[in-house]
């Protein structure tokens, strides 16, 4: 009944519905694109029209011009992955093991070369996102603080 991404690859473990209840700010709607919890703060700030410095990889979900629907997934066993509206890509940091599976039952037919191209693109994106997140975790310090401690 469900695509293998949701059952065999256990994507259901990562699926959490997101609800914004703000009847004076938002019209009711149901959306199905892939988002991540790192998108919550930028979205709330956007709803409140608050300016802020975003030192994260999150994005305001209510801006339709931003069409990068993805969520990065990691676990303690060295597995990282990227979920898009169409695919779930996973790889292991400790040994070569890449998988690309559709997240919907009805998908457009792709040739093997097209699937290889999508896998290669998602592999590069996943590793780049992981390295960027790791860099930010180690170097994303408040304005008045550097690596040697508070000023």
C-alpha positions in Angstrom: 0.0 0.0 0.0 2.8 2.4 0.8 6.0 3.0 -1.2 9.1 1.2 0.2 10.6 4.5 1.4 7.9 4.6 4.0 8.1 1.0 5.1 11.4 -0.7 4.3 13.5 2.4 4.7 11.4 3.5 7.7 10.7 7.0 6.5 7.5 6.9 8.7 9.9 7.2 11.7 10.7 10.7 10.6 7.3 11.9 9.5 5.7 14.5 11.8 2.8 16.6 10.7 3.3 20.4 11.0 0.4 22.7 11.8 0.3 26.4 12.0 -2.9 27.8 13.6 -3.0 31.5 13.0 -6.5 32.3 11.6 -5.8 36.1 11.5 -2.6 35.6 9.6 -3.1 32.5 7.4 -5.9 31.2 5.2 -6.8 27.5 5.8 -4.9 25.2 3.5 -3.5 21.8 3.3 0.0 21.4 1.9 2.0 18.3 1.2 5.5 19.4 0.3 8.5 18.1 2.3 9.7 20.4 5.0 12.0 20.1 8.0 11.8 21.3 11.6 14.6 23.7 10.9 12.1 25.6 8.8 9.8 26.4 11.7 11.6 29.4 13.2 12.1 31.2 9.8 8.4 30.6 9.0 7.1 31.9 12.3 9.4 35.0 12.0 8.0 35.5 8.4 4.4 35.2 9.6 5.1 37.9 12.2 7.0 40.1 9.8 9.9 40.1 12.1 13.4 40.7 10.8 16.1 38.4 12.2 19.5 37.1 11.2 19.1 33.5 10.0 22.3 31.6 10.8 20.7 28.3 10.0 19.7 26.3 6.9 16.0 26.8 7.6 13.7 28.6 5.2 10.4 30.5 5.4 7.8 28.0 4.1 5.2 30.6 3.3 7.2 32.2 0.5 6.1 30.5 -2.7 9.1 31.7 -4.6 11.3 29.3 -2.6 10.7 25.9 -4.2 13.4 23.9 -2.4 11.4 21.2 -0.7 13.6 18.9 1.1 14.4 17.5 4.6 17.8 16.3 5.7 17.8 13.1 7.9 20.6 11.7 10.0 20.9 9.0 12.7 23.5 7.8 15.2 24.5 4.8 13.0 26.2 7.0 10.4 23.3 7.1 8.0 22.4 10.4 6.3 19.7 11.1 3.8 17.6 13.6 1.9 13.9 13.5 1.3 12.4 15.5 -1.5 8.9 15.6 -2.8 9.7 12.7 -5.1 12.6 10.7 -3.6 14.3 9.5 -0.5 18.0 9.2 -0.9 20.2 7.5 1.8 23.8 6.9 2.2 26.2 5.7 4.9 29.1 7.8 6.1 31.1 4.7 7.1 30.8 2.6 4.0 29.4 2.9 0.4 25.7 2.1 0.6 23.5 4.5 -1.4 19.8 4.0 -2.0 17.3 6.0 -4.0 13.6 5.2 -3.6 10.4 7.0 -4.6 8.2 8.4 -1.8 5.0 8.2 -3.8 3.2 5.3 -5.4 2.7 7.1 -8.7 5.9 8.4 -10.1 6.8 9.5 -13.6 8.8 6.8 -15.4 12.5 7.5 -15.5 15.2 5.7 -17.5 18.1 4.2 -15.6 20.4 7.0 -16.7 17.8 9.6 -15.4 17.6 7.7 -12.1 21.5 7.6 -11.9 21.6 11.3 -12.6 19.0 12.0 -9.8 20.9 9.7 -7.4 24.2 11.5 -8.2 22.6 14.9 -7.7 21.0 13.9 -4.4 24.2 12.3 -3.2 26.2 15.5 -3.8 23.5 17.6 -2.2 23.2 15.3 0.9 26.9 15.3 1.5 27.1 19.1 0.9 24.3 19.7 3.3 25.9 17.4 5.9 29.3 19.1 5.7 27.6 22.6 5.8 25.6 21.6 8.8 28.7 20.2 10.5 30.6 23.4 9.8 27.8 25.6 11.1 27.5 23.5 14.3 31.2 24.0 15.0 31.5 27.7 13.8 28.1 29.4 14.0 28.8 31.5 17.1 27.0 34.6 18.4 28.3 37.9 17.0 30.2 38.9 20.2 31.8 35.5 20.7 34.6 33.7 19.0 36.0 30.2 19.4 38.2 31.3 22.4 35.1 32.1 24.5 32.8 35.1 25.4 34.1 38.6 25.2 
